[in-house]
């Protein structure tokens, strides 16, 4: 093994089927977490758009580490990731979860109510950028999680940079753009999604708005930053 091989965390060369199965077994109990949300997503054919249990644990971990009292999620879908974030929030904390699709809003609200999380999670319907303007009045926030349309990631990140407290946490799923971030992936590298995502990373890594930034090599890629 070369030194370069050891440094290249994105190669995934050591993620063997056996390793994946091992960690899958460790998180097997989490497969049943928010089972009603999973069932609803399966029925609607959107389960693959939500985070995995291991990724959910990562969201929960960051929520706990940040000690978040006020958090924002951009992209609710059916509320599965909101359940993981809420699990990491202390009693009395509030997560504002934004979703523009009415069917998803209804499903997420039903899921939150069924889980008894209405005191912790508020699902807001409508275009995220409009709702973010409203939420700006409640700033500063402690955590912001982005999992939505790639074309608006730069705008979402700029909002987070302006409305997170110093030391606040930024998380963004889908960082690899399903392989389309750069040339050779699934989406043309000059497509609007790829251009927007690269702009997102230029903002995240420029050092002015975020004192620290990194990318966790999850299946979809999870970007993380700490507000300066």
N, C-alpha and C positions, 0 to 999 in steps of 0.2 A: 504494500500500500504506500502510495506517495504522500508527501506532505500536502500537495494540492488536493488529493482525494479526501484527506481528513478535513480540509477547510471548506470544501464545496458542500454545504448543507442542502443545496437544492438538487443534488444528483439523485437522491433517494435510493442510492445503490445498496444501502444497508437495510432498507425497509423490505425485508423478505416477506413472503406469505406467512411464514411461521411467526415473525415478529408482529405482523398485523393481527394474526389470530390471537397471539398472546395478549396484546392490549385490548383486542376486541372482547376477550374473555373477562378482563379486568373491569371493563365498562358495561358488561352484559346487563347488570341490574338497571343501568340507566336507560336501556332500551324501552323500559316500561314507564319512564318518567313522562308525565303529561300524555298518557296513552290516548286519551280522547282527542287530543290535537293531532297526534300521529294518524289515528284512524280517519279523521276528517280530511287530512291531507292526502292520504292514500286513496280515499274515495274520490277525491277531486283530481287525482293524478299529478299533484304538485309536491309530493314528499321529497323528490330529488332537489327541489329548490331551497330547502331549508337546511340548517346546520345539522351535522351529525351529533350523536351524544358526546363524543370526545371534544368536538368544537364547542358544544354547549358548556362543557366543563371549563373550557378555556374562558368563555364569556363570564361564567360564574366566578371564576378565579379572579379575573380582572376587576369585576364588580366588588368583590370582597377586599381586594388589595387597595382599591382606590378609596374605600370607605364612602362610596357615593351615597349622597342623600337626594340628589336630583340628577336624573339621567334621561337621555334622549336616544330613541332608536328610530332610524330612518329606514323604513321598509319592514312592515309587520308580517306580511303574508298571513298565515293563520295563527300567529302568536306563539309559535314554538320557541323561537329564540328569546322572545320576551319572557317566557316562563323561566328560562335559564338565567337571564339577567336578574329577574325578580328574586330568584333563589339566592343570589349573592348580595341582594340589598337588605339592609337592616330594616326592622320594623320602623314605620314612620317615613321611610324613603318613598320616592315617587319616580316611576318610569313613564315618560310620555312616548308612546309608540305611534309612528305616523304611517298611514297607508292611504293610497288614493283609490284603490279598487273597492267599490261598495261590497261586493261579495266577500272579499277578504276581510273587510272591516267587520261585517256581520259575524263571520266565522270566528274572528279573533275576539270580538266582544263576548260571544257565547262561550268561548274557551276560557277566557279570563274569569267570567262569572262562575262557570262550573268549577273552576279551581279555587274560588274564594279569594281572588287576587284583585278585586275591584278597588280596594283601599291602597293598593301599591302600583297598579298599572292602569293608565288612561290611554285608550286607543282613540286617536284623532283622525278623522276622515278628511281627505282632500289632498291637493298637491302639496308635497313636502315643503317646497320653498315658501308657499303661502303660510303654512302652519309654523314654519321656523321663524318667520317674521313675528308672529304672535308670541311664540315661546321666548324670543329674545327679551321680552319684557320681564321674564323670570330669571334671567341670567344673573350670576354665573352658574354653569352646570359643572358637575363633577366627572361625567362620562358621556361620551357620544359614540354610538355604534351605527355604522353605515352598512346597509345591505340592500341596495336599491339599483336604480338605473345608472349605468356607468357614465353616460353622457353628463350627468349632473354631479358626479363625484367631486370635481373641483369646487363647485358652488357649495356643496355640503361641507367640504373641508374648510373653506373660508368662513362659513358660518361657525363651525366648531372652533376655529382659531380665534374668532372674535367673542365667543360666548362661553368657552370653557374657562374655569378658574386656572390660575397658574398651578401646574402640577396635575391638572385634569387629564383624563385618559381619552384618547381617540382610538377607535378600532374600526376597521373597514374590511368586510369580507369580499371575496371575489377579486382579490388583487391580481391574480394571474390572468383574469379575463378569459377563462377557459382555454388558455394557451394562446390567446390572441393579442397579448400585450405587445409583443415584438414580432418582427418578421419571422415567418415559419410556423405561426400558430394558426388557430382555427379562424379567427377574424382577420381581414386584411389589416396590416400594420398601419395603413393610412386611413382606416375607417374611423368614424366619429367616436366610437367607444374606446378604441385604442389610443387615439389622440388625447381624449379626455382623461384616461387613466394615467397616461404618462405625465400630463399636466398635474394631476393629483399628486403623483410622486415627487415632482419637482417642488411643489409647494411643501409637501411633508418633510422632505429632506433638505430644504434650503437653510435650516438652522435658525431662521429668524422667528418663526412662529412656534416651532416645536423644538424643545431642547434635546429631545432624543427621539429617534425613529428607527423602526426595524420592520422586517417582514418575516412572519412565522410561516414555514413551508407546510401549511396544512394542505388538504386536497385542493381547495379553491384559492389558497393564499390569504393570509390574514395580516393586514398592515396594522401597525401599532405606533402610536406617538404619545409623547408627554408634552403638554402645553408649556411653553416657556413662561 
